[in-house]
């Protein structure tokens, strides 16, 4: 059976909203695995860190696997110490920066979508080091994903199928700069934009979104019509990224398409209704620019 996963929350939501979100995911969402933790900025952690054990326990009681995600850019000694302590818990960890590898002491891990696995050689290295699941980078086409999956017979392959694509991470904070603030005194202004701050080109056309130190796509990946092809390519896990949307309904929709209950085109129509006609993208999977939308071959 194909597994549906919920990736780490990319955005800086209030602690109460975060708790309520994961409570509903635990009770209602048909996902098999949930990623928890802070990927973008470790300064956000104190706002919700104390809630993570209870959130994780509730998810586990609901029968869901819990994976703890780590920052995409490890800079400070505090971040190193935090990851070392997490590794010592024995919980399954998703790495998003290769610097984590030296702290894992040979234990199994998940390779996140920001780890550059663009060829079989990189995949082989991660498998030798203990990767039990490998996320395909955003930029890969379905042909490239199939090649990696064929090489990867010993572990699982995960693909990002819904949400704004995480494209890059920086030491500098775009959100703070946009508000004429320094990163060290950012006042957590990233929390004002629950799905990221949209940025436009000079002519006013939307281009990207920013989220603290992170760059995201403006459009939302929506790989509903491609799910069958991805399954045939050897993909085992399908990742939804949390947004300020009804993620229970969205996960239920993806589950129905994966299980063949909904036709993919019918599912896409319903997804557009659930997301208030947000712009969708799927270009990378089809070997095109990531911001493009490739209509289904069926029309």
ABEGO torsion letter per residue (X at the ends): XBBBBBBBBABBBBAAAAAAAAAAAAAABBBABBBBEBAABAAAAAAAAAAAAAAAAAAAAAGBBBBBBBBABBABAAAAAAAAAAAAAGBBBBBABAAAAAAAGGBBBBBBAABBBABAAAAAAAAAAGBABBBBBAABBAAAAAAAAAABAABBBBBBABEBBBABBBABBAAAAAAGBBAABAGGAAAABAAEBBBBBAAGBBABBBBEABBBBABBBBBAAAAAAAAAAGBABBBBBBBBBBAAAAAAAAAAAAAGABBAAAAAAAAAAAAGGBBBBAAAAAGBBAABBBBBAAX
